[in-house]
Amino acid sequence: MSESGSDRQRNVVPHPRFGDQSVPSGYRVPFELIRACYCYDRPPVFPESAIPADISRQNFSVRPRYCYVDMLKGCRKCGRDFIFFAREQQYWYEELGFWVDADCVHCPECRRSNQHLRQRLKRFSHTMGRDAIGNEELATLVEDAVYLFEAGVLRNEQKLRRLKNLAATSIPESAARQAIEELVSKIESGRGTVL
Ligand SMILES: [Zn+2]
């Protein structure tokens, strides 16, 4: 474990609540204890940010975590640095009931966009499963389809074409229709290369 995360701290993706800086907690947790709690992956940590944990609230199989500490991590998706804050860990492991081994591998921004993607996929699947929908819902459905296709989540081109035709008939003047037309023609012209 590097002794301190401060040596490497720059261009950190900010957390919406905690920001991009480690703040001293005011507790004095011995460094040996911090080391013992984070002996597996040994990320750079900010020892002065450590807070004691309530292990009676944790889910663990072998080792509880006796303290939490701000640690500097690299996002597995975008590669940028972010801080997995001690207070955030406390919330994960004591309030949300996550296993103490559950690791945080994505920066706040990527976590948010994953969440956004999941929400849109859920809405899309839900609306697709219905028998009849209004034009406003159709516009939302088409926008979701474009977004999900571009994100690589939706891959069914036939479904996309059916939605394109439906949009041309029912919501010809909408921005959604324009977006799906553009997407389909992009797929057709750049088949196998662009997308
Ligand atoms: Zn990221």
Residues whose N, C-alpha, C, O or C-beta is under 5 A from the ligand:
A	BS01	ZN	C75 K77 C78 G79 H106 C107 C110
